[in-house]
Every structure is written in structure tokens, then in C-alpha cells.
Amino acid sequence: MKEQKIDRISPLMIVLHMLQGALIGLGAVLPGISGGVLSVVFGIYKPIMELLSNPFRHFKTHVPKLLPYFTGAAIGFLGVANLLAFFLERYPEPSVCLFIGLITGMLPSLWNEAGLQGRTNGSIISMITAMILVFTLLISLNAASVTITPNFIWYLFCGFCLSLSIIAPGMSFSTLLMPLGLYTPFVDGIGHLSPNVLFPSGIGALATIICLSKLINSLFENYYSLAFHAILGVVIAATIMIIPFESFFISINSCLTNIFFLASGIFIALLLDKKTASC
């Protein structure tokens, strides 16, 4: 019966699902807006994880239903990559402040999402531990003046982060890549369909899905609160580390511009959260 319903899906519903998929694709590439969270909002996170964790078993029943979402997600993801790369190169500080605002505006929603199955002392410890680990890693890299030059290995890592943002709701890959200086070259390479970026990142993304989808699916099913609070800790720590503090003190104009884009990002994120919650 389920397969018959999928076969009879109307063209209007296909268009709607493609539009929702495009929003998921935008959420996957835009800093602070998790594609995984939007897939939860649109009710397709569970079938996506079922398909990824056992593709042979669920191929016939899940692919027809999810194909419009996947198509829309690809369009949304690729369509915005070039635009993001342009603004990050031309206007880095205001762009980063806008992204920080987007992340900040999503935090209340992520906090509520993390506590859907309860919140314990272990959940808070998980969040704080993740924050400390990320702070330690990123501060150590900054202190050692480590400059990361994007190459095949690092683009593999970018693919890993991209897949992680899909299979782990709330995790935006930008929160990991921006502090390392990998976000701009990654989205620029995707926007220009560069084989040097697409090939290794595709391998990393596919390997992550194959190796971790079952594990993360099981982790969220059995330890939802601990896992989600750990992700929240990563998001908070990584966001703090990308704040361009120096640019606020260059001039009054620079400070006001940054504050404007920061506030705009928060407003947009809260508005998007309100709209998606009503869907």
C-alpha cells in the first residue's frame, strides 16, 4: 500500500517536495542553518537515515519518495555556493558576522531540539565537554600559527563535515570549517564545480555516510540527549572562535556595520525558525 501511495504522488506535491529540498540544500551550505535540522522539520530525517543505513533494503520504498527532496537539495546547495564565496572574499567581516547571527538565532531552536527527550546532568556535561575539546583544538591551532592549505586530504575532511551535517541534526559543517579557514575555498570550489574539490570531498562524504550513518543513527536512537547536547557544544564553541573581534575596533563605521549584520542574521534565523516550525 505504501508503494502505491508513493507512485500516485501528485505533480504539485513533487514541486512542493523539491522546494523543501531546496531549503534543505540552502540550509546545508549556509552557516548556522543545519540541513539536518530542516530535514527533521520537513519529516524526512528518519526515512533518509533508514535509506543511508540500509540502502538495499529501503531503496524501492524510500527513493521514489525522497528523490524530489534530493533533486531540490542539489539545486539549492549548488545555486548558493558561488554567491557565498563572492561575499566571503569581498566582505569577509560583515559576512562572518551575518553567519554568526544566523548561528546565534538558531541556538534557542537547537537547545529545544536537544531537550526533546529530556535533559540530564549527563547532557550538560556532554555539551561542556564538547565545548572544551573544540576550544582546546582551535586555540591550539591558533597559538601554533597553523596555516591550513587546502589540499586533497583537507577536502576529504570537508566532505566528512558535509555528510556529518546531514546525518547529525544541528551540526552545520560551516562551524567546523570556518575556524580552520576551509569554508570559503570549499564552497568556492563547489560553486565552480572544481574537480579538485568535488572529487575528494565526494569521497569523504560517501565514506562518512557508509561508515557512520548506522552508528550515528543508533547513537541518536539510544543516546539522543547526550549526542545532541554534544553537537550543541561544538556549535557554540566553534561559533565563538570565528567572531572577528578585531574588526569591531577598527572604526565606528566598521563596528556598526558588523553589529547590523550580526543583528540581521539573528533576525533572519529567528524568522526562518518561526516559519519552519509552522510548516
Beta strands, then each sheet from edge to edge (+ up, - down):
end
